[in-house]
Amino acid sequence: MVPNSNVWRTVVIILLPILAISILSVTLSLAFGQTTTPTQNYVLRRVAIWDLFYRGMVAAFVVGALVQGSVVYVSWRYRESNKKTHPTRGPSEGGT
């Protein structure tokens, strides 16, 4: 039994953003992580705020790109000139 390709597309569309955001969050937290010594236990609010902003922007761009890709795919797949979009019509329904 061969799985339906639409099911796989749906799974990929759902899991890809979650996977991408989790990998990016782990990668960014490791890249910007610092070891603290007892004399450096303070937090620079300006740096922390920009860090949150950049993380949010990365997530927003990833989600936006996936949504835009989905919209382009759906509009291309179900366009009016695509013959696969419309079911075949019989002679009584005005089809050719």
C-alpha positions in Angstrom: 0.0 0.0 0.0 1.5 3.3 -1.1 0.7 6.3 1.2 -1.2 9.2 -0.3 1.2 12.0 -1.3 -1.3 14.6 0.0 -1.0 13.2 3.5 2.8 13.5 3.3 2.6 17.1 2.0 0.3 17.9 4.9 2.7 16.3 7.4 5.6 18.2 5.9 3.7 21.5 5.9 2.9 21.1 9.6 6.1 19.7 10.9 8.6 21.7 8.9 8.0 25.1 10.6 8.1 23.5 14.0 11.3 21.7 13.2 12.9 24.8 11.7 12.0 27.1 14.6 13.3 24.6 17.2 16.6 24.1 15.4 17.1 27.8 15.0 16.3 28.5 18.6 18.8 25.9 19.8 21.4 27.1 17.4 21.0 30.8 18.3 21.0 30.1 22.0 24.2 28.1 21.7 25.8 30.8 19.5 25.0 33.7 21.8 25.5 31.8 25.0 28.2 33.1 27.4 29.7 31.5 30.4 29.2 33.7 33.5 31.7 34.2 36.2 30.6 35.4 39.7 31.5 39.0 38.8 29.3 38.9 35.6 25.9 37.9 37.0 24.2 41.0 35.5 22.0 41.2 32.4 22.2 44.0 29.9 18.5 44.7 29.1 19.4 46.3 25.8 21.2 43.2 24.6 18.5 40.9 25.9 15.7 42.9 24.2 17.6 42.8 20.8 18.2 39.1 21.2 14.5 38.5 21.7 13.7 40.8 18.7 16.1 38.9 16.4 14.8 35.5 17.5 11.2 36.7 16.8 12.2 38.1 13.4 13.8 34.8 12.5 10.7 32.9 13.4 8.5 35.4 11.6 10.5 35.2 8.4 10.5 31.4 8.5 6.7 31.2 9.1 6.1 34.0 6.5 8.1 32.2 3.9 6.2 28.9 4.5 2.9 30.7 4.3 3.8 32.5 1.2 5.1 29.3 -0.4 1.8 27.6 0.5 -0.2 30.4 -1.0 1.8 30.3 -4.2 1.4 26.5 -4.4 -2.3 26.6 -3.8 -2.9 29.4 -6.3 -0.8 27.6 -8.9 -2.3 24.2 -8.3 -5.9 25.3 -8.3 -5.7 28.0 -11.0 -8.5 28.3 -13.6 -6.4 27.2 -16.6 -5.3 23.9 -14.9 -7.2 21.0 -16.3 -6.7 18.8 -13.3 -8.6 21.4 -11.1 -12.0 20.9 -12.8 -13.6 17.4 -12.7 -14.5 15.9 -16.1 -18.0 16.9 -17.1 -20.4 14.8 -19.1 -22.1 15.9 -22.3 -25.3 16.9 -20.4 -23.3 19.4 -18.2 -21.8 21.4 -21.0 -18.4 19.9 -20.9 -16.3 19.2 -24.0 
